[in-house]
Amino acid sequence: MMLEDAADAYARMLADVRRLSPATVRAYRADLADLSTTTGSVPLASVDLETLRDWLWRATQRGDARSTIARRTSTARGFFAWCADSGLLSEDPSLRLVAPKRGRTLPRVATADALTRVLDAMAASAAEGDPVALRDHALLEMLYGAGLRVSELCGLDVADLDRQRRTARVLGKGAKERVVPYGGAASRAVDAYLVRARPTLLARRGDRAETTALFLGARGARLGTRAAYDVVARALGPELGATVGPHALRHSAATHLLDGGADLRAVQEILGHASLGTTQIYTHVSSERLTATYRLAHPRA
């Protein structure tokens, strides 16, 4: 079997058997495609440890980030382990492939005051009744209020909301379902959107083929992740002075929960992290803020 054929079979297994998200499967495909580009079209059995080391060395010479090289190492190890387990290879060439240590990158976080200014301005714009402004306000309030991934937000249906309990049923990574709470501000914004904006947006779709999606685009179809990214970037960019996407709101929600005294395990459940270690990075953000405040305020700092 050729390397690219085995890579394609592996990606199908990840999607159909392990039920990884489309974005995760695309990342695996991209990593293995990069390996194929380096090796050329070769038999799977011809790839050995030196081939893999050369592939990673070339990535280093290109200036790829350590986190990227570490991810590609992980992809290769998972792929070749599967090939060996499936009988496509007699042995796993990646067993002694070592990943570089990842550098710690703290997430970009907006302050609570900055987000209040942004959301208040969006609320004022929505009050004028424009359907897109109402939708955009509800979108940002939900991203921040529930700490959602953008794919989770765009995948929400109206039926996924329990408006009385103010909770949303979310389908996260690996097709894992969880129920997350959202606050009063998000509840009011979503209610206004559902009553005053969504019917108008839906009417713009002539065939009414899709009526279940919570957030709709300007033409009445389910809002895509790229469009949601653009909404957030336009709203937060002027305030934060940088290009930021929906994940900045998720990072900010997690950090502000911990700043407010929320339990780390509870934040893990809200965010849908499989590992507590993933959630713990936000404790470093909170600790840095605490240290900065101390140094500014304490006379003996």
Backbone torsions as a table, in degrees:
resi	resn	phi	psi	omega
1	MET	NA	140.9	178.5
2	MET	-78.9	154.6	-177.2
3	LEU	-56.5	-46.3	-176.1
4	GLU	-66.6	-32.2	177.8
5	ASP	-68.8	-41.4	178.0
6	ALA	-65.2	-39.0	178.7
7	ALA	-62.7	-39.9	179.1
8	ASP	-65.6	-41.3	178.2
9	ALA	-64.3	-38.2	179.3
10	TYR	-64.9	-43.4	179.9
11	ALA	-63.3	-39.2	177.4
12	ARG	-64.4	-38.2	177.7
13	MET	-63.4	-42.5	180.0
14	LEU	-61.0	-38.8	-178.4
15	ALA	-77.1	-43.3	-171.4
16	ASP	-89.0	-34.5	-176.0
17	VAL	-99.0	-52.4	-179.4
18	ARG	-81.9	-13.3	176.0
19	ARG	55.3	43.6	173.9
20	LEU	-72.8	158.6	-177.5
21	SER	-67.8	154.4	177.9
22	PRO	-55.2	-37.9	-179.7
23	ALA	-65.2	-39.9	179.2
24	THR	-67.2	-41.8	178.5
25	VAL	-63.1	-39.8	177.3
26	ARG	-61.1	-37.7	179.2
27	ALA	-64.9	-43.2	176.7
28	TYR	-61.6	-45.2	179.5
29	ARG	-59.6	-42.5	-178.8
30	ALA	-63.7	-41.4	179.4
31	ASP	-63.7	-45.2	-178.9
32	LEU	-71.5	-30.5	174.9
33	ALA	-66.3	-36.1	177.2
34	ASP	-65.1	-39.5	175.9
35	LEU	-62.2	-44.2	179.8
36	SER	-63.5	-35.8	177.7
37	THR	-63.5	-38.6	179.9
38	THR	-70.4	-43.3	-175.1
39	THR	-83.9	-23.7	-168.5
40	GLY	80.0	-176.1	179.9
41	SER	-79.2	102.4	-175.2
42	VAL	-131.0	157.5	173.5
43	PRO	-63.2	144.0	179.1
44	LEU	-54.8	-41.6	-175.2
45	ALA	-67.4	-15.1	-179.1
46	SER	-82.8	-11.0	-179.0
47	VAL	-80.7	121.0	179.2
48	ASP	-122.6	-174.9	-176.4
49	LEU	-60.8	-40.8	-179.5
50	GLU	-64.8	-35.1	176.2
51	THR	-61.5	-44.7	-178.5
52	LEU	-68.4	-38.8	177.9
53	ARG	-65.0	-39.3	177.9
54	ASP	-64.0	-39.7	177.6
55	TRP	-59.0	-46.8	-179.2
56	LEU	-70.2	-34.7	178.0
57	TRP	-62.6	-42.7	178.8
58	ARG	-61.6	-38.4	177.8
59	ALA	-63.7	-38.3	177.7
60	THR	-64.6	-43.3	179.6
61	GLN	-64.6	-29.5	177.4
62	ARG	-72.2	-17.2	-177.2
63	GLY	92.8	16.7	177.2
64	ASP	-61.1	145.4	-179.1
65	ALA	-65.7	153.4	178.2
66	ARG	-59.3	-36.3	-179.9
67	SER	-65.0	-36.2	178.0
68	THR	-66.5	-44.5	-179.5
69	ILE	-66.1	-38.4	177.8
70	ALA	-64.1	-40.0	178.6
71	ARG	-65.7	-40.8	179.3
72	ARG	-66.2	-35.8	175.6
73	THR	-61.9	-44.7	179.3
74	SER	-63.0	-41.8	177.7
75	THR	-59.7	-47.3	-178.9
76	ALA	-61.9	-42.5	-178.3
77	ARG	-65.8	-40.8	177.6
78	GLY	-65.6	-41.8	-178.5
79	PHE	-65.0	-49.4	-175.9
80	PHE	-73.2	-28.5	173.5
81	ALA	-64.8	-40.9	177.3
82	TRP	-64.7	-41.1	179.0
83	CYS	-60.5	-42.3	179.2
84	ALA	-67.5	-43.4	-179.9
85	ASP	-65.0	-30.8	-177.5
86	SER	-86.3	-3.0	179.4
87	GLY	83.9	8.7	177.5
88	LEU	-77.0	-24.6	177.9
89	LEU	-131.0	149.7	177.8
90	SER	-80.3	-25.4	176.7
91	GLU	-149.6	160.6	-176.4
92	ASP	-92.4	113.4	-179.3
93	PRO	-74.7	-8.8	-174.6
94	SER	-97.6	4.4	-174.4
95	LEU	-58.0	-36.2	-178.0
96	ARG	-103.1	17.3	176.8
97	LEU	-81.0	123.1	-173.9
98	VAL	-107.3	132.2	178.3
99	ALA	-87.5	143.0	173.8
100	PRO	-69.3	153.0	177.8
101	LYS	-67.8	137.4	178.7
102	ARG	-75.5	137.7	170.4
103	GLY	-77.0	146.5	179.3
104	ARG	-79.4	123.3	176.4
105	THR	-117.5	112.7	-179.5
106	LEU	-77.7	140.0	-177.5
107	PRO	-68.8	150.0	175.0
108	ARG	-72.1	130.0	-176.5
109	VAL	-128.9	132.9	174.5
110	ALA	-88.7	147.3	177.3
111	THR	-72.7	158.1	178.4
112	ALA	-61.5	-37.7	179.5
113	ASP	-65.2	-41.3	-179.9
114	ALA	-64.0	-42.8	179.6
115	LEU	-67.6	-35.3	177.0
116	THR	-61.0	-43.1	179.0
117	ARG	-63.0	-44.5	-179.3
118	VAL	-63.2	-48.0	-175.5
119	LEU	-70.2	-35.2	176.0
120	ASP	-65.0	-39.8	178.5
121	ALA	-66.1	-38.5	178.8
122	MET	-69.4	-35.6	177.3
123	ALA	-63.6	-40.4	178.7
124	ALA	-64.8	-39.6	177.8
125	SER	-66.9	-41.0	179.8
126	ALA	-65.3	-30.8	-178.1
127	ALA	-61.7	-20.3	179.2
128	GLU	-76.2	-11.7	171.4
129	GLY	98.3	0.5	178.7
130	ASP	-66.7	127.3	-175.3
131	PRO	-58.7	-41.1	-179.1
132	VAL	-68.4	-38.4	177.7
133	ALA	-64.9	-39.9	176.6
134	LEU	-62.8	-43.0	179.0
135	ARG	-64.7	-45.2	-177.0
136	ASP	-63.2	-38.3	177.8
137	HIS	-64.8	-45.8	179.1
138	ALA	-63.2	-38.0	-179.5
139	LEU	-61.5	-49.5	-179.2
140	LEU	-67.3	-38.0	179.2
141	GLU	-63.3	-38.0	179.6
142	MET	-72.2	-41.6	178.5
143	LEU	-59.1	-45.3	-179.0
144	TYR	-79.3	-42.6	-174.6
145	GLY	-68.4	-30.6	-178.3
146	ALA	-112.3	-4.0	179.2
147	GLY	64.1	38.0	-173.7
148	LEU	-82.5	152.2	163.9
149	ARG	-73.2	153.2	-177.8
150	VAL	-65.1	-34.3	178.1
151	SER	-66.1	-34.7	177.9
152	GLU	-68.3	-41.9	179.8
153	LEU	-62.9	-48.0	-177.3
154	CYS	-69.0	-21.9	178.7
155	GLY	-85.5	-5.6	-178.9
156	LEU	-67.2	138.7	169.0
157	ASP	-104.3	160.6	178.5
158	VAL	-57.1	-38.8	-178.1
159	ALA	-68.1	-13.3	179.4
160	ASP	-77.4	-12.6	-179.7
161	LEU	-92.0	135.4	166.9
162	ASP	-107.5	95.1	-171.3
163	ARG	-70.9	-23.8	176.6
164	GLN	-72.0	-46.4	-179.4
165	ARG	-85.4	-8.0	-177.3
166	ARG	56.0	55.8	175.5
167	THR	-132.2	156.8	177.8
168	ALA	-128.3	136.1	175.0
169	ARG	-90.3	118.1	-169.6
170	VAL	-117.5	139.3	173.9
171	LEU	-102.6	109.0	-174.5
172	GLY	-97.7	-157.8	-178.9
173	LYS	-61.9	144.2	179.5
174	GLY	67.5	22.7	-179.4
175	ALA	57.7	30.9	178.0
176	LYS	-89.6	129.3	-177.6
177	GLU	-95.7	140.7	174.4
178	ARG	-145.6	161.1	177.5
179	VAL	-112.8	125.1	-177.0
180	VAL	-120.1	144.7	176.3
181	PRO	-83.8	156.3	169.6
182	TYR	-137.2	158.2	-169.2
183	GLY	-87.8	-177.6	-177.3
184	GLY	-64.0	-39.8	-179.5
185	ALA	-63.2	-44.2	177.9
186	ALA	-65.2	-38.5	-180.0
187	SER	-61.7	-45.4	-179.7
188	ARG	-65.6	-40.4	-179.4
189	ALA	-66.6	-42.0	-179.8
190	VAL	-68.1	-41.6	178.5
191	ASP	-60.3	-42.9	179.5
192	ALA	-64.7	-40.0	178.6
193	TYR	-64.3	-44.9	-177.7
194	LEU	-64.4	-35.7	-176.6
195	VAL	-84.7	-42.6	-168.4
196	ARG	-104.3	-15.1	-173.2
197	ALA	-124.4	-43.6	-173.6
198	ARG	-60.9	-42.9	178.2
199	PRO	-58.8	-36.3	179.6
200	THR	-67.2	-44.6	179.3
201	LEU	-64.8	-40.6	-179.1
202	LEU	-63.3	-36.5	-178.3
203	ALA	-65.6	-20.4	179.4
204	ARG	-74.8	-13.6	176.7
205	ARG	-92.9	106.8	-171.7
206	GLY	-60.2	-40.6	-174.5
207	ASP	-86.4	-9.4	-179.3
208	ARG	51.7	36.0	-177.0
209	ALA	-67.5	-28.6	-179.5
210	GLU	-123.7	118.2	-179.8
211	THR	-123.9	0.6	-172.7
212	THR	-93.3	-26.0	-173.4
213	ALA	-62.8	140.2	177.1
214	LEU	-71.9	-55.4	-176.9
215	PHE	-99.3	125.4	-176.6
216	LEU	-111.7	149.6	174.3
217	GLY	-78.7	179.9	-176.0
218	ALA	-63.3	-21.6	-179.9
219	ARG	-103.1	9.3	173.0
220	GLY	93.7	-1.4	177.1
221	ALA	-91.2	169.5	178.4
222	ARG	-57.4	133.4	179.7
223	LEU	-66.1	132.7	179.1
224	GLY	-87.3	163.3	-178.1
225	THR	-66.0	-36.4	179.5
226	ARG	-64.1	-41.7	178.3
227	ALA	-64.9	-39.5	177.7
228	ALA	-64.4	-39.8	177.3
229	TYR	-58.7	-45.0	-178.4
230	ASP	-63.4	-38.4	178.1
231	VAL	-60.4	-46.4	-178.5
232	VAL	-67.2	-43.0	-179.2
233	ALA	-60.6	-41.4	179.1
234	ARG	-66.6	-36.3	-176.3
235	ALA	-76.7	-43.3	-173.5
236	LEU	-90.4	-26.1	-175.5
237	GLY	-53.2	-52.5	-179.1
238	PRO	-61.4	-33.1	-178.3
239	GLU	-77.1	-41.7	-175.2
240	LEU	-93.2	-11.5	178.4
241	GLY	68.6	27.9	-179.5
242	ALA	-157.4	163.3	175.5
243	THR	-82.2	113.5	-178.4
244	VAL	-129.1	152.1	179.9
245	GLY	-116.0	-170.7	-176.8
246	PRO	-57.6	-29.6	-177.2
247	HIS	-65.6	-23.6	177.2
248	ALA	-62.9	-34.2	178.0
249	LEU	-70.8	-37.3	176.7
250	ARG	-65.5	-45.1	176.7
251	HIS	-59.5	-44.0	-177.7
252	SER	-65.4	-41.7	178.9
253	ALA	-59.5	-45.3	-178.9
254	ALA	-63.5	-45.2	-178.4
255	THR	-65.3	-41.5	-178.6
256	HIS	-69.7	-33.0	174.5
257	LEU	-62.4	-45.6	-179.8
258	LEU	-68.5	-38.7	176.2
259	ASP	-59.5	-33.2	-178.5
260	GLY	-85.0	1.7	175.3
261	GLY	99.4	11.0	179.4
262	ALA	-66.1	148.2	178.2
263	ASP	-71.1	139.6	-177.6
264	LEU	-59.5	-39.3	178.7
265	ARG	-64.8	-37.7	178.8
266	ALA	-65.5	-40.9	177.8
267	VAL	-64.7	-38.9	176.0
268	GLN	-57.9	-44.1	-179.8
269	GLU	-65.8	-42.2	-179.2
270	ILE	-63.2	-43.6	-177.0
271	LEU	-77.9	-20.0	-178.8
272	GLY	77.7	29.2	177.9
273	HIS	-77.4	133.4	176.7
274	ALA	-71.1	-31.9	-176.5
275	SER	-117.3	138.1	176.3
276	LEU	-64.9	-28.6	179.6
277	GLY	-60.1	-33.5	178.0
278	THR	-65.5	-38.7	-179.4
279	THR	-72.3	-29.6	-174.0
280	GLN	-64.4	-19.8	179.1
281	ILE	-60.0	-29.0	-179.4
282	TYR	-71.4	-22.4	175.7
283	THR	-68.1	-29.8	177.9
284	HIS	-69.3	-37.9	176.9
285	VAL	-62.8	-45.9	179.7
286	SER	-63.7	-40.5	179.8
287	SER	-64.7	-38.6	178.2
288	GLU	-62.8	-40.9	178.3
289	ARG	-64.6	-41.3	179.2
290	LEU	-61.4	-43.5	-180.0
291	THR	-64.0	-42.9	179.8
292	ALA	-62.7	-41.4	178.4
293	THR	-63.3	-42.5	179.7
294	TYR	-60.4	-45.5	-175.8
295	ARG	-68.1	-28.8	177.4
296	LEU	-77.1	-34.2	-168.2
297	ALA	-99.4	-31.3	-172.6
298	HIS	-83.7	128.6	-176.7
299	PRO	-63.5	-22.3	-178.8
300	ARG	-105.7	14.5	-177.6
301	ALA	-72.9	NA	NA
